[in-house]
Amino acid sequence: MRRRRGLWVLGIVVAAATAVAAVALLGGFNEVPIEKLPVIELGETYEGSEVQTTITGTYLTSIRPGETFEADEGKQFFVVEASLLNTDRDTDVLDTGLLRILLEPDVQPADDPDGVAMDDGRDLDFLQPGLTVNALFFWVVPDTIEDGDEVVVGVFDRHVVEDPRFGDAGAYASEPVARVVTTIGPRQ
């Protein structure tokens, strides 16, 4: 009887050890990041490797920024106002992947936004060194999104990627670096 109890206890220990080993092999005990993506406030500047980005507001509009035509039936434009400053010595080819948005769980535009300069509606192609550009980034979203809904604006930064084949650098990879959690401002 004692022997059976010993085998039973041994069986439980072996089963538990097998379960722990399986979880470890699948990465279940990997370290969880201590910090989430940092939250910055609306109007606060994120100091990127090439561009200082300040999100100054968000709103909805039926008129495409920089143009005069209206959105298609059942659609509207979600606009993020931002101030951008190229801190590099060279002209920066602007990547509109600087920002991404999360609205509702079923509304997460995967495409990079379109972007125009706020003052004259010209396309955002280049950022000259040392010059601040006030920009409008926008996405087409369903007209079910309303003023006052919560939005998360993700700020992305590019960094140089070394190319081991040629021993040089120049390719840029974009990664999330900060987020602004706010509500959609009044319609414009």
C-alpha positions in Angstrom: 0.0 0.0 0.0 2.8 2.3 0.9 4.6 1.4 -2.3 1.4 2.3 -4.4 1.2 5.7 -2.7 4.8 6.3 -3.4 4.3 5.5 -7.1 1.2 7.7 -7.2 3.1 10.6 -5.7 6.0 10.0 -8.1 3.6 10.0 -11.0 2.1 13.4 -9.9 5.6 14.8 -9.6 6.6 13.5 -13.0 3.4 14.9 -14.6 3.9 18.3 -13.0 7.6 18.4 -14.1 6.5 17.5 -17.7 3.9 20.2 -17.7 6.4 22.8 -16.4 9.0 21.7 -19.1 6.3 22.0 -21.8 5.4 25.5 -20.7 9.1 26.5 -20.6 9.7 25.0 -24.1 6.8 27.0 -25.5 8.1 30.3 -24.1 5.6 30.5 -21.3 8.2 31.7 -18.8 9.8 34.4 -21.0 10.2 37.7 -19.3 7.2 40.0 -19.7 8.2 43.6 -20.6 8.1 45.7 -17.5 6.9 48.8 -19.4 4.2 49.1 -22.0 4.6 51.5 -24.9 5.0 54.9 -23.2 1.9 57.2 -23.1 2.5 60.8 -24.1 0.0 63.5 -23.7 -1.7 65.4 -26.5 0.7 68.3 -27.2 3.7 66.6 -25.8 6.7 66.1 -28.2 8.3 62.7 -28.9 12.0 63.1 -29.7 12.6 60.6 -32.5 15.8 59.6 -34.1 15.1 61.9 -37.1 11.8 63.7 -36.5 10.3 65.4 -33.4 6.6 64.5 -33.5 3.9 66.4 -31.6 0.3 65.3 -31.9 -1.8 68.4 -31.4 -5.4 67.2 -32.1 -7.8 64.8 -33.8 -11.1 65.3 -35.5 -13.5 63.9 -38.1 -14.5 65.6 -41.4 -16.5 64.8 -44.5 -14.1 66.8 -46.7 -10.7 65.3 -47.6 -7.9 67.4 -46.1 -6.1 69.4 -48.8 -8.9 68.8 -51.3 -12.5 69.9 -51.8 -14.3 66.6 -52.4 -16.4 64.7 -49.9 -16.0 61.2 -48.6 -17.9 58.3 -50.1 -21.3 57.4 -48.7 -21.0 55.8 -45.3 -17.4 57.1 -44.9 -15.5 60.0 -43.4 -12.0 61.2 -42.8 -10.3 60.8 -39.4 -7.6 63.5 -39.1 -4.6 63.7 -36.8 -3.0 67.1 -36.5 0.7 66.9 -35.9 3.7 69.2 -35.8 6.9 67.7 -37.3 10.5 68.9 -37.0 13.3 67.2 -38.9 16.2 67.1 -36.4 18.6 65.6 -38.9 21.1 67.5 -41.0 19.7 66.2 -44.3 16.4 66.5 -46.0 14.2 63.6 -44.7 12.0 61.7 -47.1 8.9 61.7 -45.0 7.4 58.4 -44.3 3.7 58.7 -43.5 4.2 55.6 -41.4 5.1 58.0 -38.6 1.6 57.5 -37.2 -1.0 54.8 -37.0 -4.4 54.8 -35.2 -6.6 52.4 -33.3 -10.2 53.3 -33.0 -12.7 50.6 -32.3 -11.7 46.9 -32.3 -13.3 46.5 -35.8 -11.9 49.8 -37.1 -8.1 49.6 -37.4 -6.9 51.0 -40.6 -3.9 48.9 -41.7 -2.8 51.4 -44.4 -0.4 54.2 -43.7 -2.3 57.5 -43.8 -2.2 60.2 -46.4 -0.6 63.4 -45.3 -0.7 67.0 -46.3 0.7 70.3 -45.0 -1.8 72.1 -42.9 -1.1 75.6 -44.4 -1.4 74.9 -48.1 -2.6 71.3 -48.5 0.6 70.1 -50.4 1.6 66.5 -50.1 4.1 65.7 -47.4 7.1 64.4 -49.3 10.1 65.9 -47.7 11.0 67.5 -44.3 13.7 70.1 -44.6 16.2 70.2 -41.7 15.3 72.5 -38.9 11.9 73.5 -40.3 8.7 72.7 -38.5 5.8 71.5 -40.6 2.2 71.5 -39.3 0.7 68.4 -40.9 -2.7 66.7 -41.3 -2.5 62.9 -41.4 -5.8 61.2 -42.4 -7.5 57.9 -42.9 -10.9 56.9 -44.4 -13.1 55.4 -41.6 -16.7 54.4 -41.3 -19.2 57.2 -40.5 -20.1 55.2 -37.3 -17.1 56.7 -35.6 -18.2 59.8 -33.7 -16.8 62.9 -31.9 -15.8 61.9 -28.3 -14.9 58.3 -29.2 -11.5 57.2 -27.8 -8.6 56.9 -30.1 -5.0 55.7 -29.7 -2.5 57.4 -32.0 0.7 55.4 -32.3 3.9 57.3 -32.9 6.5 55.3 -34.9 10.2 56.0 -35.3 12.6 54.8 -37.9 16.1 53.5 -37.2 19.0 52.6 -39.4 19.4 49.0 -40.3 22.8 47.7 -41.2 23.0 45.7 -44.4 25.5 42.9 -43.8 25.7 42.0 -47.5 27.3 45.3 -48.4 28.6 46.5 -45.1 26.6 49.7 -45.2 23.5 51.2 -43.7 20.5 53.1 -45.0 17.5 50.9 -44.8 15.1 52.1 -42.2 12.7 50.0 -40.1 9.8 51.6 -38.4 8.8 50.6 -34.9 6.2 51.9 -32.4 7.8 54.1 -29.7 4.9 56.0 -28.0 1.2 56.4 -28.0 -1.3 59.2 -27.4 -4.6 58.1 -25.8 -7.3 60.8 -26.4 -10.8 61.4 -27.6 -11.8 62.6 -31.0 -12.3 66.3 -31.0 -15.2 68.3 -32.5 -16.0 67.8 -36.2 -14.6 70.3 -38.6 
